[in-house]
Amino acid sequence: MNAMDHVIFCGDLNYRLDLPRELAERTVTESVSLLDENEARSVRTSLLRHDQLLRTISEGRAFTGFAEGEIKFPPTFKFDKGAAEYDTSHKQRIPAWTDRILFRPNGVKVYEYDSVQDAMHSDHRPVHATLGLSILGKEIMKVEDQEEVHKKRRRKRRKTTNES
């Protein structure tokens, strides 16, 4: 994978929250009800401190060198199908962010990272991201700078073609 310019990994990664269900669900409900985004972020951060995926990455046990956009949405698993409630079955699974989009951060800018809470056809809520990827190196260049680089490349190709 080191030979790749960009690597994006997405799917149901199945990592959970290491918290009792009652605490996780109460905290999720609190974060969703908050109107102040800074307060909601603080509550989400308190949940994400118990996220198995983030811990695994920070300990270097999996997805080494990968990053993720800021999670600004409620946990995407485990809902009752067709409902907005988390698992009311006898299993009472803990809400978690199992659905994730990870990437190698070299030359990647996250424009959007969100979930579709209205998609109730599954026990998961789908996630999506809009990413900007640089083809020129580690930093994403401004559009004007990219156009200038392309012009230089075209001039160089024309010069090479004319010399042949």
N, C-alpha and C positions, 0 to 999 in steps of 0.2 A: 504493500500500500504506500510505501514511501516514494515510489516512482510516480504516483498520481499527483496532479496539481491540486485537485479538490476531491475530497471524500465526504459524502453526505450519507448518513445512516439514519433511517427512519422506520418506525414501526411500533408494534406492541412489544416493548422491551421487558415487560413483566416485573420491573422493580417496584417495590412497595414502600409504604411508610412504616417505620418501626414505632408505632404508637398504638395505644388501645383504641378500639373503634369509636367509643363514645367521645373521647378527647378529639380525635381526628375529625369526626363529623361535626362536633360542636364548633371547632375552630374554622372549618370550611364554611359553615353556615354564617359565622361571624364575619369572615372575610368578604363573603358575597354581599352581605347586607350593608357593609360600610360604603359610604358615599365618598369619603376622602381617600384618594388613591394612595397617599403616603401611609395612612393607617392600614389600608387593605394590604399594601406591600409588606408592611411590618408583620401582619398576621400570617401572610403566605410564607414569609421568610422563616417564621417560627415553625411552620409545618415542614418546610424544605430542609431544615436542619436535621430532620429525621428521614430524609429521602435516601433509600438504598443506592440508587444510581449515582447521585452526587457524591456519596461517601465512597463508593467503589472507584469512581474517577479520581477523587482526591487522594486515595490511597494507592493509585496506580495499578489496581488489580484488573481493570478492563477499560476500554475506550481511552487509553492513554493518549494525551494530546488533543482530545476532542473537546469541543465547547458546545454550549447550547444558548439560545436566546433567552432573555428574561421571561420567566413564566409569570404571566399576568392573568391567568385563567384558573378556574377551579379544577380540582382533580378530575381526570377524564375516565376513571374506572372506579367503581363497579356500580352501575346504575341498574335499576329494574328496567327491562325493555319497555319502551313506550312511555316511560315516566321520567320525571325529574328527580325522583328520590333515589338515594343510594340503597344498596342491597337490603331488601326487607325479607329475604328468604331466611331459612333456618341457618344458613352459613354466615350471614351478617358480615360480609367481607368489608375490609377497611378501605375507604376511599383512597385513591392514589393516582399519581401521574404515571401510568404505565406506558402511555402513548407519547413518544418523544421524537424529536428531530435533533440529531447531533451532527456536528461537522468539524472538520479541521479548520481552525480559524484563519489560516493563511489567506489573506486577500478576500475574506468573506465579511460582508456587512449584513446584519439582520435588519430588514425593513419592517417585518411583521412576523409575529409568532403567536398563534392563537388557537383556540378550539371552537368547534361548532356545537354549542350547547343545545341548539334546537334539533339536532340530528338524533332522534331517539329510537332508531331502528335496531340498535345494538345495546349491549351493556357497556360499551365504550363510547366516548365522544371523540370524533376525529379531530386531529390537529393538522395545522397547515402553517407553512412559513413562506415568506417572500424573502429571498436572499439575493444580494448582489455579489457576483463572483468576478474577481479581477483575473484577466488572462495575461496580465503584464507583470505579475509579481505579488508581493505580500500586501501592498496597500492598494485599495481601490482608488483609482484615479478619477478626477472630475471628468465629466463628459468632454469638455473642451480639450483637456490634456490627452484623452484617449484619441480624439479626432486628429490631433497634431501627430501623435505617434503613428496612426494609420496613414496619414499623408506622407510622412517620412518613409514608411515601408513601401508605399506605392511608388514614390520617386526612386527609391533604391532598386525596386524590381524593374522599373522602366529603364533605368540606367544599365542594369545588368543585361536586360533583353536587347537593348540597343547595341551594346558592346559585342554581342554574340554574332 
